[in-house]
Amino acid sequence: MPYERLIPSAQPSAQTGPRGSDGSETLRGAARARRRAPPVTRCEKSEQHGSVPGALGGMASSPGARQELLKLVMTLWLGVTCVSILCFLLGRAEPESSGTLTGRYANGTALKGRPSPLEEGDSSRRLPHALIIGVKKGGTRALLEFLRLHPDVRALGSEPHFFDRHYARGLTWYRSNSTQTLYFTLEKKFVGKVEQGAVADAEPGSKTTGPEFLLDGERVTPRAPSVSCRALPLFIGTLTEVMVRAADHLPRSQEQLEILQKDPEHQKIQDEEQSQLTLNSTISESTWIQTTLKKLDPPEDPSCGISYILPFTNPPTTHPLSLSVEQMGLIRCFAGAPEPQQLLRWCSDDLRASMMPKALRGQIVMEKTPRYFVSPETPARIHAMSRSIKLLVVVRDPITRAISDYTQIISKTPDVPSFESLTFRNSSDGQIDFLWSPLYIGLYARHLERWLAYFPLSQIHFVHGERLISDPAGELGRVQDFLGLQRIITDKHFYFNKTKGFPCLKKPEGSSKPHCLGKTKGRTHVRIHPEVLQKLRDFYQPHNHRFYQMTGMDFGWQ
Ligand SMILES: Nc1ncnc2c1ncn2[C@@H]1O[C@H](COP(=O)(O)OS(=O)(=O)O)[C@@H](OP(=O)(O)O)[C@H]1O
């Protein structure tokens, strides 16, 4: 059998690799295939053997020699055939490693227009292919944590707020550049700082693959995150949030200022939000940090994660309102890393990973920042990064959402006025103050309009917030379809925790123990006066109706 004909017959294995339900190659299969060496090399060696007859032609001068030659040729031919059969069989066992991306968008809904970030070279940190853009208090954390179960999803645990707050830092920062300027404080005697922009070049001949940090002039190589720790990324997320809030008080860029000045409504929202976050200027910086950080969830897994956080041992001279991301960053880890240096490496590595996570080609990278949905400048900016990005919005009855939002506000600032009083512009005229942030966010149709100016509806998927609680597997099934992922997250991943009153994960990412979301998710809501609730229902009814029309979905909010 001629050798050349065996190779094409081995190729169909590429098409007969693992497939999704609709017959396309699955991402898992594609990723596995990419990691394998192509089988062709072994066959190429045998091809050289195949040229033997021609080389021996001159030796066939006598009948005896001719017979010997014939025998030799027969033996070689048999040998070649065997090797070829072997190649054929290997070719079938190992799918072609072309790394096609067709499996990802199995439903063919994406990758139109500009090349998707998927196609941008081999970089291990890539810009996101999908974003959870909102809505705040809709169930965005639950959605993200559930999606992380999928082997083809790599999600950032924290909220980067890139498109609303940090846009001026540029896409490079968004993709990877987060920890170069973070300072770490461990214990007093281990105070160290990672120098600004001090990602050291690798030493010549160094075996390290990642960047090295300079800690007080000393090289520190971040370890690969060998410890898979569930608590840490969540914690880092919250820590980043704290930093982000501090950074939010920094002067805005000219562009941001202009946008805000042109939009008085937005200005008011911003002011509202700022005032909720405004840090009491009379308390000292260290107290502020302690109080803020105390509100973070304690680690749920005592063998891994954060034990506690220390205030700055060397507080910067600035007031907290002017703290920048670069000036913050204080952390103390424990377990599995008894040496302080190791602690630092461990944390710095994870902090570095707190921007875009490393992803294999073919994996979907995503992040969630619920504020994107209501930030006027965000759709244009996201569009400028990728026209084919997929957007997810978790929506929930705007009244429940507002109460959830308010419940969070009072948990942080207990002395804010009542929900009832903040709902109305003034107590006498009964007019809803829809510019009050918890109410404004619930004007979904209004916000959606801005997104539809940049993205077609087919690129936006709406997750039903209530059903995400009552039927998480059903909602996740639709989300996986939308993202072109194989349906891997199913019923068997969830159980209903009666104490919490919410679905929880049987086996979260990186752990074998059941896991519910932290105590800031699923809080007991404050009771609102029924009359106020009715007024809010009347107020939202036309807005909700318009939203149903725009999305073609009836969410059934009464
Ligand atoms: N499985 C599960 N566990 C816990 N909580 C769940 C879950 N699914 C949805 N939810 C609802 O998510 C609400 C919080 O929404 P977000 O995660 O979007 O909040 S945030 O914007 O990130 O602050 C949160 O709001 P509250 O109930 O007001 O705390 C929950 O109702």
The ligand as a MOL file (V3000), in Angstrom:
LIG
                    3D

  0  0  0     0  0            999 V3000
M  V30 BEGIN CTAB
M  V30 COUNTS 31 33 0 0 0
M  V30 BEGIN ATOM
M  V30 1 N -26.8220 30.6960 44.5790 0
M  V30 2 C -26.9200 31.9040 45.1270 0
M  V30 3 N -26.4270 32.1410 46.3530 0
M  V30 4 C -26.5270 33.3730 46.8950 0
M  V30 5 N -27.1020 34.4230 46.2890 0
M  V30 6 C -27.6090 34.2280 45.0730 0
M  V30 7 C -27.5420 32.9740 44.4470 0
M  V30 8 N -28.1320 33.0830 43.2400 0
M  V30 9 C -28.5530 34.3320 43.1200 0
M  V30 10 N -28.2440 35.0280 44.2290 0
M  V30 11 C -28.5900 36.4280 44.4260 0
M  V30 12 O -27.4640 37.1900 44.0690 0
M  V30 13 C -27.6540 38.4420 44.7310 0
M  V30 14 C -26.3550 39.1950 44.7110 0
M  V30 15 O -26.1730 39.6140 43.3810 0
M  V30 16 P -24.7690 39.9470 42.7700 0
M  V30 17 O -23.8580 38.7920 42.9590 0
M  V30 18 O -25.0010 40.3710 41.3880 0
M  V30 19 O -24.2990 41.1430 43.6750 0
M  V30 20 S -23.1590 42.1920 43.3500 0
M  V30 21 O -23.6950 43.1350 42.3770 0
M  V30 22 O -22.0060 41.4770 42.8430 0
M  V30 23 O -22.8850 42.8600 44.6340 0
M  V30 24 C -28.1160 38.0550 46.0960 0
M  V30 25 O -28.8600 39.1250 46.5820 0
M  V30 26 P -29.3280 39.2190 48.0990 0
M  V30 27 O -30.2830 38.0820 48.2900 0
M  V30 28 O -29.9830 40.5160 48.2370 0
M  V30 29 O -28.1110 39.0960 48.9430 0
M  V30 30 C -28.9220 36.8050 45.8550 0
M  V30 31 O -30.3050 37.0080 45.9380 0
M  V30 END ATOM
M  V30 BEGIN BOND
M  V30 1 1 1 2
M  V30 2 1 2 3
M  V30 3 2 2 7
M  V30 4 2 3 4
M  V30 5 1 4 5
M  V30 6 2 5 6
M  V30 7 1 6 7
M  V30 8 1 6 10
M  V30 9 1 7 8
M  V30 10 2 8 9
M  V30 11 1 9 10
M  V30 12 1 10 11
M  V30 13 1 11 12
M  V30 14 1 11 30
M  V30 15 1 12 13
M  V30 16 1 13 14
M  V30 17 1 13 24
M  V30 18 1 14 15
M  V30 19 1 15 16
M  V30 20 2 16 17
M  V30 21 1 16 18
M  V30 22 1 16 19
M  V30 23 1 19 20
M  V30 24 2 20 21
M  V30 25 2 20 22
M  V30 26 1 20 23
M  V30 27 1 24 25
M  V30 28 1 24 30
M  V30 29 1 25 26
M  V30 30 2 26 27
M  V30 31 1 26 28
M  V30 32 1 26 29
M  V30 33 1 30 31
M  V30 END BOND
M  V30 END CTAB
M  END
